[in-house]
Amino acid sequence: MTKTFTAAIHREGDTYVSLCPELDIASQGDSVDQARDNLREAVELFLETASPQEIRDRLHEEVYITSMEVKVG
């Protein structure tokens, strides 16, 4: 069985940081692909080892990624 999760990735210096907001799990890598692959592995390991209750407690079923305008200065 497979489930789709969100991978939000941004650059921090020479590293790419990846976040799965549905489970609040993060990872990193030297490239976007590596950061995504490392995040996938971290999520899979969490789902394999966490109790069903922990998964339910951490899982955000609805995640919205959007942009917003902010006044600066």
C-alpha positions in Angstrom: 0.0 0.0 0.0 1.2 3.5 -0.7 0.1 6.9 0.7 0.9 10.3 -0.7 2.6 12.9 1.6 3.8 16.4 1.0 7.6 17.1 0.7 8.4 20.8 1.2 12.0 21.4 0.3 14.1 24.6 0.7 17.8 25.5 0.5 19.8 26.4 3.6 23.4 27.3 2.5 24.8 24.2 0.8 22.1 21.9 2.0 18.5 21.2 1.1 16.1 20.7 4.0 12.9 18.7 3.5 9.8 18.6 5.6 6.8 16.4 5.6 4.2 18.7 7.3 1.6 15.9 7.7 3.9 14.1 10.2 6.3 16.9 11.3 9.2 14.9 10.0 12.3 16.6 8.5 15.5 15.5 6.7 18.1 17.0 4.5 20.4 16.2 1.6 23.0 17.7 -0.8 20.4 18.0 -3.6 16.6 18.3 -3.9 16.4 14.7 -5.0 18.6 13.5 -2.1 16.6 15.6 0.4 13.3 14.1 -0.9 14.7 10.6 -0.9 16.0 11.0 2.7 12.7 12.4 3.8 10.9 9.4 2.2 13.2 7.1 4.1 12.6 9.0 7.4 8.8 8.8 6.9 8.9 5.1 6.0 11.0 4.4 9.1 8.6 6.4 11.3 5.6 4.6 9.9 7.3 1.2 10.4 8.3 1.8 14.0 5.7 4.1 15.6 2.7 2.8 17.3 -0.7 3.3 15.6 -1.6 5.8 18.4 1.6 7.9 17.8 0.8 7.9 14.1 -2.7 9.1 14.7 -1.6 11.7 17.2 1.0 13.2 14.8 -0.9 12.9 11.5 -2.4 16.1 10.1 -4.9 14.9 7.5 -5.3 18.3 5.9 -2.2 20.4 5.0 -2.4 23.5 2.9 0.6 25.0 1.1 -0.1 28.6 0.0 1.5 32.0 -0.4 0.6 35.1 1.4 1.4 38.8 1.2 3.1 40.5 4.2 3.8 44.2 4.7 7.5 44.8 5.1 8.8 48.1 6.5 
